[in-house]
Amino acid sequence: MASFDSPLLLGIDGGGSKCRAILFHPNEGVMGTGLSGAANPVNGLEAAQSAIVDACRQALQAAGLSADLLSRCVAGAGLAGVNLPSCFAAMSEWQHPFAELHLTTDLHIACLGAHGREDGAIMITGTGSCGFIDYQGQQTIVGGHGFPQGDKGSGAWYGLMAVQRALEASDGLAPETTIHAGLARVLGSDEPLGWVEQLAGQRSTAYARLASVVFEAAEQGDDVALAIRHEGADYINRLARQLLDAGAPRLSLLGGLGPLVIPHLNDEIQAALSPAQATPEMGAVYFAQDQRQSGVHKEQG
């Protein structure tokens, strides 16, 4: 470590289902990567902190360096949930193991990465959904209200819709749907009450894994699935239009559900989408570099 003429940087992207970290040096580029579990502090502060440390240790070890060097690394972290003031405050009080920790939202780092530090907007369609714009020094979040009260058009929302429609059909209150067979396959039970028991009290990730059932049934021409897919795409269309109308010079759609969603968006929205220039983890590195350059230090202690 002493041979480096500037600090090693850790870029951390902490979401509701996983935490990714990269180890970066300006002269070497990305030196190592790490992947661990969920890192949304809303769903557990200690679990999120543990996931962050685990992913960062993995990144150091992948670079052939000792995990003990965490204390000499500068970390930039974008986390889901820290848009909530109480959550940001709790994470800011963390006695973290890094030399410095610069904290922001996962949306911010995703936008920084997607547009190479330039103005732009992003939409995320993964476990959750959200829109974010960084334009002329102003940052605005659209949506991102969490599951189940928000996150429309997300994987969790599609999964919830699938379960609700299939349960209604099983009671004879709605048309039969091939979604039933898909849920039976994924959940390992053909009994609707078994689904209810299995999903009771589960978080968004448990529903997000059911999203593919809707898209598979829609491809088979199932009317119920087609209606759900249309409703989800309509929400993302409206989200995109609001971000574009706000002046976003570039717009990127991120998240694991993106490839399934994009073909069903309006043609004008599809045409307006630009590929991300870099990953959210790299955006977290940019954020840490910018914070250091501006003289903002978040040192341990």
LOVOLUM-535156 format. One record per atom (N, C-alpha, C): residue in three letters; x, y, z. Coordinates in steps of 0.001 Angstrom, whole numbers, padded with zeros to 6 digits, always signed. Layout:
BEGIN
ALAXYZ ...
END
This chain:
BEGIN
MET+000838-001206+000000 MET+000000+000000+000000 MET+000866+001246+000000 ALA+002016+001179+000670 ALA+002877+002345+000770 ALA+003421+002774-000579 SER+003427+001869-001561 SER+003960+002194-002879 SER+003014+003058-003703 PHE+001751+003197-003278 PHE+000789+004015-004005 PHE+000952+005479-003619 ASP+000889+006352-004639 ASP+001085+007772-004380 ASP-000207+008488-004020 SER-001315+007763-003982 SER-002594+008320-003538 SER-003401+007191-002915 PRO-004421+007520-002115 PRO-005140+006471-001378 PRO-005863+005481-002292 LEU-005987+004272-001812 LEU-006874+003314-002460 LEU-008310+003708-002164 LEU-009152+003547-003148 LEU-010554+003945-003032 LEU-011452+002724-003119 LEU-012474+002697-002289 LEU-013495+001653-002342 LEU-014800+002280-002817 GLY-015379+001720-003872 GLY-016687+002155-004350 GLY-017722+001117-003981 ILE-018745+001524-003235 ILE-019713+000587-002659 ILE-021114+000917-003141 ASP-021796-000082-003671 ASP-023197+000042-004086 ASP-024012-000924-003247 GLY-024745-000384-002278 GLY-025508-001221-001358 GLY-026998-001146-001630 GLY-027581-002251-002056 GLY-029003-002288-002388 GLY-029787-003235-001510 GLY-031052-003433-001894 GLY-031947-004253-001102 GLY-031718-005738-001219 SER-030941-006159-002234 SER-030695-007592-002393 SER-029216-007947-002356 LYS-028332-006998-002657 LYS-026904-007305-002662 LYS-026080-006039-002462 CYS-024821-006246-002121 CYS-023861-005157-001977 CYS-022647-005484-002838 ARG-022290-004556-003723 ARG-021109-004718-004575 ARG-020060-003685-004171 ALA-018809-004078-004240 ALA-017722-003156-003939 ALA-016590-003350-004937 ILE-015921-002245-005285 ILE-014721-002325-006102 ILE-013591-001606-005386 LEU-012387-002108-005584 LEU-011179-001445-005111 LEU-010538-000764-006306 PHE-010257+000536-006175 PHE-009817+001339-007318 PHE-008620+002203-006937 HIS-007704+002318-007883 HIS-006612+003288-007762 HIS-006465+003997-009099 PRO-006267+005310-009091 PRO-006209+006066-010349 PRO-005185+005544-011350 ASN-004077+005001-010853 ASN-003039+004502-011762 ASN-003254+003060-012187 GLU-004015+002319-011389 GLU-004185+000882-011629 GLU-005569+000519-012162 GLY-006542+001415-011997 GLY-007910+001089-012357 GLY-008553+000220-011298 VAL-009536-000589-011698 VAL-010209-001488-010759 VAL-009282-002653-010447 MET-008966-002814-009193 MET-008006-003831-008769 MET-008667-005087-008225 GLY-009905-004963-007737 GLY-010594-006116-007173 GLY-012056-005806-006943 THR-012863-006844-006864 THR-014300-006679-006651 THR-014772-007588-005528 GLY-015907-007214-004938 GLY-016504-008033-003889 GLY-018018-007997-003980 LEU-018652-009059-003531 LEU-020110-009165-003576 LEU-020603-009828-002293 SER-021569-009167-001640 SER-022142-009737-000415 SER-023648-009518-000410 GLY-024255-009671+000746 GLY-025708-009640+000846 GLY-026298-008245+000904 ALA-027583-008178+001228 ALA-028343-006934+001214 ALA-027701-005883+002110 ALA-027736-004612+001654 ALA-027115-003529+002415 ALA-028013-002305+002467 ASN-029312-002543+002587 ASN-030252-001441+002793 ASN-030445-001276+004297 PRO-029942-000181+004885 PRO-030020-000027+006339 PRO-031441-000020+006892 VAL-032418+000314+006065 VAL-033810+000326+006516 VAL-034224-001059+006993 ASN-033676-002082+006352 ASN-034041-003462+006671 ASN-033114-004093+007708 GLY-032259-003295+008304 GLY-031352-003812+009325 GLY-030015-003111+009266 LEU-029748-002246+010227 LEU-028546-001423+010217 LEU-027287-002280+010338 GLU-027255-003182+011304 GLU-026062-003994+011518 GLU-025811-004935+010345 ALA-026884-005482+009773 ALA-026733-006376+008625 ALA-026151-005624+007428 ALA-026611-004407+007220 ALA-026094-003592+006111 ALA-024619-003284+006314 GLN-024252-002905+007528 GLN-022855-002580+007813 GLN-021965-003800+007631 SER-022450-004948+008068 SER-021685-006186+007917 SER-021494-006540+006449 ALA-022544-006360+005635 ALA-022455-006651+004206 ALA-021448-005730+003523 ILE-021445-004457+003906 ILE-020504-003488+003331 ILE-019065-003911+003617 VAL-018782-004211+004873 VAL-017429-004605+005252 VAL-017021-005887+004543 ASP-017925-006844+004453 ASP-017634-008119+003800 ASP-017273-007907+002335 ALA-018076-007121+001605 ALA-017807-006884+000189 ALA-016474-006167-000013 CYS-016159-005236+000873 CYS-014901-004488+000756 CYS-013697-005370+001060 ARG-013822-006232+002051 ARG-012731-007167+002339 ARG-012482-008100+001152 GLN-013566-008546+000538 GLN-013427-009393-000642 GLN-012684-008666-001761 ALA-013006-007380-001960 ALA-012361-006601-003016 ALA-010857-006477-002763 LEU-010477-006234-001507 LEU-009058-006168-001170 LEU-008366-007506-001409 GLN-009010-008574-000965 GLN-008407-009897-001120 GLN-008299-010291-002592 ALA-009298-009879-003407 ALA-009246-010172-004837 ALA-008087-009447-005509 ALA-007666-008331-004906 ALA-006524-007576-005431 ALA-005193-008083-004880 GLY-005262-009123-004061 GLY-004047-009667-003474 GLY-003542-008882-002288 LEU-004431-008113-001679 LEU-004060-007285-000532 LEU-004742-007785+000734 SER-004191-007423+001859 SER-004746-007853+003139 SER-006024-007090+003462 ALA-007001-007795+004012 ALA-008244-007155+004433 ALA-008001-006159+005552 ASP-006852-006262+006222 ASP-006521-005326+007289 ASP-006308-003906+006767 LEU-006137-003768+005453 LEU-005894-002451+004874 LEU-007160-001611+004747 LEU-008298-002136+005196 LEU-009530-001338+005183 LEU-009324+000009+005876 SER-008561+000003+006935 SER-008383+001221+007731 SER-007579+002285+007002 ARG-007013+001945+005847 ARG-006241+002915+005078 ARG-006907+003244+003741 CYS-008141+002791+003591 CYS-008880+003030+002348 CYS-009907+004147+002527 VAL-010124+004887+001458 VAL-011173+005902+001415 VAL-012376+005284+000706 ALA-013511+005275+001366 ALA-014700+004611+000831 ALA-015769+005622+000426 GLY-016356+005391-000733 GLY-017565+006095-001141 GLY-018674+005065-001185 ALA-019786+005347-000536 ALA-020868+004362-000443 ALA-022195+004988-000833 GLY-022871+004368-001783 GLY-024232+004739-002142 GLY-025161+003639-001693 LEU-026056+003967-000774 LEU-026897+002940-000167 LEU-028376+003226-000379 ALA-029126+002182-000633 ALA-030578+002292-000636 ALA-031033+002665+000763 GLY-032068+003475+000852 GLY-032657+003795+002146 GLY-032130+005039+002810 VAL-030919+005512+002440 VAL-030362+006660+003156 VAL-030920+007992+002646 ASN-031867+007927+001704 ASN-032624+009137+001377 ASN-033561+009512+002523 LEU-033810+008569+003437 LEU-034588+008849+004643 LEU-033658+009484+005682 PRO-033970+010665+006174 PRO-033065+011377+007079 PRO-032634+010562+008296 SER-033553+009822+008901 SER-033206+009048+010093 SER-032213+007946+009755 CYS-032369+007364+008579 CYS-031469+006295+008151 CYS-030077+006859+007847 PHE-030034+008011+007185 PHE-028750+008653+006889 PHE-028028+008998+008191 ALA-028778+009511+009146 ALA-028179+009878+010429 ALA-027605+008658+011140 ALA-028342+007550+011109 ALA-027877+006334+011775 ALA-026601+005805+011127 MET-026559+005808+009799 MET-025366+005330+009103 MET-024193+006280+009307 SER-024462+007566+009433 SER-023395+008546+009629 SER-022719+008380+010982 GLU-023406+007766+011933 GLU-022849+007548+013271 GLU-022066+006234+013371 TRP-022028+005470+012288 TRP-021352+004177+012274 TRP-019853+004344+012563 GLN-019338+003570+013488 GLN-017894+003519+013741 GLN-017267+002573+012718 HIS-017200+003044+011499 HIS-016770+002219+010358 HIS-015268+001937+010408 PRO-014801+000955+009651 PRO-013379+000575+009695 PRO-012505+001296+008675 PHE-013057+002237+007917 PHE-012313+002886+006846 PHE-011587+004141+007326 ALA-010622+004588+006546 ALA-009968+005861+006852 ALA-010960+006998+006723 GLU-011779+006932+005681 GLU-012851+007907+005454 GLU-014027+007172+004835 LEU-015237+007650+005137 LEU-016444+007128+004510 LEU-017300+008300+004053 HIS-017575+008339+002756 HIS-018414+009378+002168 HIS-019718+008720+001736 LEU-020815+009169+002329 LEU-022093+008477+002223 LEU-023089+009271+001385 THR-023776+008570+000482 THR-024853+009156-000307 THR-025835+008043-000674 THR-026788+008352-001548 THR-027785+007356-001935 THR-027282+006486-003081 ASP-027877+005310-003212 ASP-027549+004443-004344 ASP-027952+005086-005663 LEU-028996+005916-005640 LEU-029426+006610-006848 LEU-028374+007603-007312 HIS-027784+008319-006375 HIS-026779+009327-006714 HIS-025564+008689-007384 ILE-025050+007611-006795 ILE-023861+006993-007388 ILE-024178+006338-008729 ALA-025389+005801-008860 ALA-025790+005211-010136 ALA-025835+006271-011226 CYS-026317+007461-010876 CYS-026394+008560-011831 CYS-025001+009070-012184 LEU-024136+009207-011184 LEU-022759+009628-011442 LEU-022052+008663-012386 GLY-022237+007374-012162 GLY-021619+006383-013022 GLY-022213+006371-014417 ALA-023530+006412-014484 ALA-024213+006302-015779 ALA-023845+007427-016725 HIS-023615+008626-016173 HIS-023386+009794-017021 HIS-022001+010404-016842 GLY-021077+009629-016273 GLY-019699+010084-016188 GLY-019533+011420-015489 ARG-020259+011594-014390 ARG-020208+012819-013571 ARG-020940+014006-014202 GLU-021498+013832-015403 GLU-022226+014915-016054 GLU-023701+014884-015655 ASP-024435+015956-015973 ASP-025867+016002-015689 ASP-026598+014870-016405 GLY-027626+014348-015765 GLY-028420+013298-016382 GLY-029447+012752-015411 ALA-030164+011746-015857 ALA-031188+011113-015026 ALA-031121+009609-015210 ILE-031605+008904-014199 ILE-031673+007451-014268 ILE-033035+006985-013786 MET-033416+005822-014247 MET-034530+005077-013671 MET-033985+003711-013276 ILE-034431+003219-012146 ILE-034018+001896-011696 ILE-035233+000987-011653 THR-035119-000140-012316 THR-036156-001175-012236 THR-035467-002490-011851 GLY-035361-002691-010573 GLY-034775-003912-010042 GLY-035728-004477-009009 THR-035223-004808-007843 THR-036101-005215-006748 THR-037112-004111-006466 GLY-036642-002857-006471 GLY-037510-001686-006336 GLY-037471-000863-007602 SER-038131+000288-007580 SER-038100+001189-008733 SER-038004+002622-008247 CYS-037414+003470-009095 CYS-037239+004863-008715 CYS-036723+005651-009907 GLY-036924+006961-009867 GLY-036321+007875-010816 GLY-035477+008889-010074 PHE-034428+009377-010730 PHE-033524+010334-010099 PHE-032927+011217-011180 ILE-032871+012519-010918 ILE-032271+013457-011855 ILE-031279+014347-011127 ASP-030131+014537-011736 ASP-029100+015455-011254 ASP-028868+016447-012387 TYR-029414+017651-012242 TYR-029418+018617-013347 TYR-029201+020026-012812 GLN-028178+020665-013325 GLN-027858+022044-012957 GLN-027757+022229-011444 GLY-027098+021258-010817 GLY-026848+021347-009391 GLY-027993+020943-008496 GLN-029114+020545-009079 GLN-030279+020136-008297 GLN-030526+018640-008462 GLN-030762+017961-007351 GLN-031043+016530-007373 GLN-032472+016289-006905 THR-033208+015487-007662 THR-034601+015194-007330 THR-034866+013707-007482 ILE-035538+013138-006491 ILE-035976+011737-006544 ILE-037452+011699-006892 VAL-037812+010832-007815 VAL-039211+010623-008187 VAL-039559+009171-007883 GLY-040565+008967-007039 GLY-040904+007598-006637 GLY-039965+007138-005536 GLY-039640+005837-005576 GLY-038739+005292-004570 GLY-039335+005255-003177 HIS-040633+005033-003088 HIS-041307+005087-001797 HIS-041285+003760-001047 GLY-040670+002757-001639 GLY-040532+001486-000946 GLY-041693+000542-001182 PHE-041448-000712-000884 PHE-042424-001784-001070 PHE-043088-002081+000267 PRO-044412-002304+000283 PRO-045346-002424-000842 PRO-046082-001135-001204 GLN-045828-000042-000468 GLN-046617+001165-000697 GLN-046218+001883-001992 GLY-045055+001563-002521 GLY-044585+002196-003757 GLY-043849+001201-004628 ASP-042822+001703-005316 ASP-041977+000862-006177 ASP-042749+000194-007307 LYS-043717+000893-007856 LYS-044476+000344-008978 LYS-043547+000089-010170 GLY-043845-000949-010920 GLY-043016-001301-012066 GLY-041725-002004-011705 SER-041550-002345-010436 SER-040340-003041-009977 SER-040564-004545-009974 GLY-039481-005284-009721 GLY-039606-006728-009614 GLY-040524-007140-008483 ALA-040412-006459-007342 ALA-041276-006786-006205 ALA-042735-006504-006530 TRP-042996-005401-007231 TRP-044368-005054-007602 TRP-044947-006093-008558 TYR-044171-006498-009564 TYR-044657-007529-010496 TYR-044960-008828-009752 GLY-044087-009191-008815 GLY-044328-010411-008053 GLY-045576-010329-007201 LEU-045778-009180-006563 LEU-046977-008992-005743 LEU-048237-009056-006595 MET-048210-008396-007763 MET-049365-008433-008661 MET-049667-009868-009100 ALA-048616-010634-009374 ALA-048799-012023-009796 ALA-049522-012822-008722 VAL-049078-012677-007486 VAL-049687-013423-006383 VAL-051134-012983-006165 GLN-051387-011686-006174 GLN-052741-011192-005950 GLN-053705-011684-007026 ARG-053296-011578-008290 ARG-054188-011998-009381 ARG-054434-013497-009358 ALA-053399-014275-009066 ALA-053559-015732-009019 ALA-054438-016153-007847 LEU-054320-015462-006720 LEU-055166-015784-005567 LEU-056626-015449-005858 GLU-056874-014315-006507 GLU-058241-013952-006881 GLU-058833-015004-007819 ALA-058013-015463-008778 ALA-058487-016485-009708 ALA-058792-017792-008991 SER-057976-018128-008005 SER-058194-019386-007279 SER-059492-019364-006479 ASP-059959-018167-006132 ASP-061226-018019-005417 ASP-062401-017824-006355 GLY-062140-017873-007659 GLY-063204-017683-008634 GLY-063656-016245-008774 LEU-062828-015304-008331 LEU-063195-013890-008371 LEU-062554-013153-009536 ALA-061746-013845-010315 ALA-061063-013240-011456 ALA-060793-014330-012486 PRO-060481-013949-013719 PRO-060235-014955-014770 PRO-059059-015870-014434 GLU-059147-017089-014908 GLU-058026-018018-014752 GLU-056800-017459-015470 THR-055628-017777-014946 THR-054389-017254-015515 THR-053275-018281-015422 THR-052425-018300-016450 THR-051275-019215-016421 THR-050219-018769-015412 ILE-050419-017597-014825 ILE-049532-017162-013743 ILE-049543-018189-012611 HIS-050706-018831-012393 HIS-050833-019841-011330 HIS-049760-020916-011485 ALA-049607-021440-012700 ALA-048643-022509-012928 ALA-047214-022016-012700 GLY-046956-020787-013109 GLY-045617-020234-012906 GLY-045279-020067-011435 LEU-046240-019575-010666 LEU-046014-019432-009228 LEU-045821-020792-008567 ALA-046605-021766-008996 ALA-046475-023109-008436 ALA-045065-023656-008667 ARG-044523-023381-009841 ARG-043179-023861-010162 ARG-042125-023174-009295 VAL-042191-021856-009208 VAL-041164-021105-008478 VAL-041274-021327-006972 LEU-042506-021374-006449 LEU-042704-021506-005010 LEU-042750-022954-004544 GLY-042783-023876-005485 GLY-042730-025285-005127 GLY-044011-025838-004539 SER-045133-025167-004825 SER-046419-025626-004303 SER-047525-025193-005250 ASP-048499-026083-005460 ASP-049649-025742-006293 ASP-050804-025209-005460 GLU-050621-025162-004142 GLU-051685-024750-003242 GLU-051584-023262-002908 PRO-052571-022453-003282 PRO-052526-021012-002976 PRO-052307-020704-001501 LEU-052887-021496-000610 LEU-052663-021237+000810 LEU-051210-021490+001197 GLY-050580-022389+000471 GLY-049144-022611+000683 GLY-048331-021387+000291 TRP-048748-020705-000784 TRP-048066-019465-001176 TRP-048215-018412-000083 VAL-049444-018299+000420 VAL-049706-017294+001451 VAL-048826-017549+002674 GLU-048744-018797+003067 GLU-047937-019149+004233 GLU-046461-018859+003978 GLN-046002-019193+002777 GLN-044594-019014+002437 GLN-044190-017535+002352 LEU-045115-016689+001895 LEU-044795-015280+001660 LEU-045155-014368+002828 ALA-045848-014890+003817 ALA-046272-014062+004948 ALA-045076-013403+005620 GLY-045111-012065+005694 GLY-044060-011319+006370 GLY-042769-011183+005602 GLN-042743-011632+004345 GLN-041508-011566+003561 GLN-041254-010162+003019 ARG-040001-009869+002745 ARG-039607-008572+002220 ARG-039685-008562+000693 SER-039301-007434+000137 SER-039455-007218-001302 SER-038698-008240-002146 THR-037547-008697-001672 THR-036759-009635-002467 THR-037501-010945-002718 ALA-038316-011377-001762 ALA-039076-012617-001931 ALA-040092-012493-003053 TYR-040640-011303-003237 TYR-041606-011074-004313 TYR-040903-010819-005646 ALA-039746-010165-005589 ALA-039033-009831-006825 ALA-038640-011088-007608 ARG-038379-012161-006923 ARG-037993-013381-007639 ARG-039159-014010-008402 LEU-040363-013484-008182 LEU-041542-013986-008891 LEU-041863-013161-010139 ALA-041123-012073-010366 ALA-041443-011165-011474 ALA-041393-011863-012821 SER-040434-012741-013005 SER-040282-013399-014313 SER-041519-014198-014695 VAL-042282-014649-013696 VAL-043507-015407-013964 VAL-044482-014579-014796 VAL-044591-013282-014481 VAL-045506-012404-015219 VAL-045052-012271-016663 PHE-043773-012030-016887 PHE-043271-011829-018248 PHE-043360-013107-019075 GLU-043135-014250-018443 GLU-043271-015527-019156 GLU-044724-015758-019572 ALA-045653-015493-018651 ALA-047073-015689-018963 ALA-047536-014698-020025 ALA-047021-013479-019983 ALA-047383-012484-021000 ALA-046915-012915-022385 GLU-045718-013483-022457 GLU-045207-013964-023751 GLU-046066-015099-024298 GLN-046751-015797-023409 GLN-047653-016876-023840 GLN-049045-016353-024190 GLY-049244-015019-024076 GLY-050516-014409-024446 GLY-051548-014375-023339 ASP-051131-014626-022093 ASP-052073-014610-020970 ASP-052573-013185-020742 ASP-053894-012996-020776 ASP-054471-011650-020676 ASP-054173-010977-019345 VAL-054213-011735-018259 VAL-053945-011171-016937 VAL-052504-010663-016864 ALA-051571-011476-017337 ALA-050160-011096-017323 ALA-049902-009908-018251 LEU-050555-009895-019396 LEU-050396-008777-020333 LEU-050851-007461-019698 ALA-051949-007533-018940 ALA-052459-006325-018292 ALA-051485-005827-017217 ILE-050893-006746-016466 ILE-049915-006351-015443 ILE-048693-005740-016107 ARG-048214-006389-017158 ARG-047030-005874-017862 ARG-047282-004481-018423 HIS-048471-004265-018971 HIS-048823-002964-019529 HIS-048867-001896-018428 GLU-049437-002232-017280 GLU-049537-001275-016184 GLU-048152-000889-015667 GLY-047279-001869-015537 GLY-045921-001582-015077 GLY-045157-000725-016070 ALA-045262-001052-017356 ALA-044564-000283-018383 ALA-045100+001136-018459 ASP-046407+001294-018279 ASP-047005+002627-018313 ASP-046430+003506-017204 TYR-046221+002937-016033 TYR-045635+003708-014937 TYR-044219+004159-015293 ILE-043406+003258-015842 ILE-042030+003612-016202 ILE-042029+004646-017328 ASN-042968+004530-018266 ASN-043097+005555-019315 ASN-043349+006928-018708 ARG-044271+007000-017743 ARG-044607+008289-017134 ARG-043443+008830-016296 LEU-042735+007929-015639 LEU-041555+008313-014874 LEU-040497+008914-015804 ALA-040266+008238-016925 ALA-039278+008720-017895 ALA-039668+010080-018447 ARG-040940+010241-018784 ARG-041398+011504-019358 ARG-041195+012652-018374 GLN-041447+012415-017090 GLN-041261+013470-016102 GLN-039795+013878-016008 LEU-038883+012903-016034 LEU-037452+013195-015952 LEU-036969+013944-017200 LEU-037452+013543-018348 LEU-037063+014217-019591 LEU-037623+015638-019637 ASP-038858+015798-019206 ASP-039466+017132-019191 ASP-038766+018064-018207 ALA-038102+017478-017192 ALA-037370+018290-016219 ALA-036027+018756-016757 GLY-035674+018323-017960 GLY-034466+018806-018616 GLY-033317+017833-018691 ALA-033520+016586-018289 ALA-032414+015626-018292 ALA-031808+015490-019687 PRO-030505+015789-019844 PRO-029878+015658-021163 PRO-029595+014211-021559 ARG-029493+013334-020560 ARG-029315+011904-020812 ARG-030190+011147-019833 LEU-030667+009976-020263 LEU-031513+009143-019411 LEU-031111+007690-019592 SER-030846+007009-018483 SER-030474+005594-018520 SER-031427+004787-017657 LEU-031720+003573-018100 LEU-032538+002647-017320 LEU-031635+001556-016782 LEU-031593+001431-015476 LEU-030713+000485-014805 LEU-031537-000537-014029 GLY-030881-001598-013605 GLY-031557-002607-012795 GLY-031763-003896-013556 GLY-031857-004978-012806 GLY-031944-006302-013414 GLY-033175-006547-014255 LEU-034240-005787-014011 LEU-035478-005986-014764 LEU-035466-005238-016105 GLY-034484-004371-016290 GLY-034431-003531-017486 GLY-034617-004258-018807 PRO-033866-005338-019071 PRO-034009-006022-020357 PRO-035421-006553-020627 LEU-036163-006886-019559 LEU-037538-007353-019729 LEU-038506-006199-019954 VAL-038186-005034-019384 VAL-039096-003891-019422 VAL-038944-003058-020680 ILE-037715-002817-021110 ILE-037452-001880-022204 ILE-038255-002170-023474 PRO-038367-003426-023927 PRO-039107-003661-025182 PRO-040574-003250-025126 HIS-041122-003023-023938 HIS-042548-002714-023797 HIS-042799-001252-023444 LEU-041736-000442-023457 LEU-041886+000991-023265 LEU-042271+001653-024586 ASN-042800+002862-024500 ASN-043132+003616-025702 ASN-041886+003803-026569 ASP-042097+003857-027881 ASP-040969+003998-028803 ASP-040142+005242-028498 GLU-040810+006344-028157 GLU-040074+007593-027897 GLU-039212+007474-026654 ILE-039673+006726-025662 ILE-038897+006535-024441 ILE-037711+005615-024726 GLN-037938+004547-025474 GLN-036836+003658-025838 GLN-035748+004426-026579 ALA-036169+005316-027480 ALA-035212+006091-028270 ALA-034430+007077-027416 ALA-035013+007503-026301 ALA-034365+008500-025434 ALA-033361+007877-024469 LEU-033346+006554-024343 LEU-032470+005893-023386 LEU-031034+005826-023898 SER-030097+006068-022995 SER-028672+005967-023299 SER-028039+004926-022385 PRO-027098+004138-022890 PRO-026446+003155-022022 PRO-025609+003827-020944 ALA-025511+003186-019807 ALA-024692+003718-018718 ALA-023222+003672-019111 GLN-022489+004722-018764 GLN-021066+004795-019090 GLN-020212+004007-018104 ALA-020670+003893-016862 ALA-019917+003159-015840 ALA-020898+002631-014806 THR-020414+001733-013979 THR-021251+001091-012968 THR-021528+002025-011789 PRO-022554+001716-010995 PRO-022774+002480-009760 PRO-021577+002439-008816 GLU-020868+001317-008758 GLU-019691+001243-007899 GLU-018639+002266-008319 MET-018486+002430-009643 MET-017549+003444-010121 MET-018083+004833-009802 GLY-019395+004990-009853 GLY-019998+006251-009439 GLY-019692+006571-007986 ALA-019628+005532-007141 ALA-019288+005731-005730 ALA-017836+006187-005580 VAL-016972+005660-006441 VAL-015583+006128-006448 VAL-015527+007595-006856 TYR-016250+007947-007909 TYR-016299+009356-008328 TYR-016760+010250-007170 PHE-017786+009786-006464 PHE-018334+010578-005364 PHE-017272+010811-004284 ALA-016556+009747-003909 ALA-015517+009883-002891 ALA-014425+010839-003363 GLN-014032+010718-004628 GLN-013008+011620-005167 GLN-013488+013068-005141 ASP-014720+013295-005541 ASP-015261+014656-005569 ASP-015362+015234-004164 GLN-015774+014408-003197 GLN-015882+014875-001821 GLN-014510+015260-001259 ARG-013519+014451-001570 ARG-012158+014762-001104 ARG-011629+016037-001757 GLN-011915+016185-003038 GLN-011444+017373-003754 GLN-012089+018656-003217 SER-013345+018520-002786 SER-014047+019687-002253 SER-013714+019948-000793 GLY-012910+019060-000212 GLY-012478+019261+001169 GLY-013416+018687+002214 VAL-014366+017834+001779 VAL-015281+017198+002726 VAL-014673+015891+003186 HIS-014337+015794+004453 HIS-013713+014576+004989 HIS-014613+013960+006037 LYS-014831+012668+005905 LYS-015640+011916+006871 LYS-014751+010847+007483 GLU-013855+011271+008345 GLU-012888+010342+008899 GLU-013485+009551+010059 GLN-012876+008391+010281 GLN-013292+007561+011407 GLN-012888+008237+012714 GLY-013737+008019+013727 GLY-013380+008509+015048 GLY-014263+009632+015507 
END
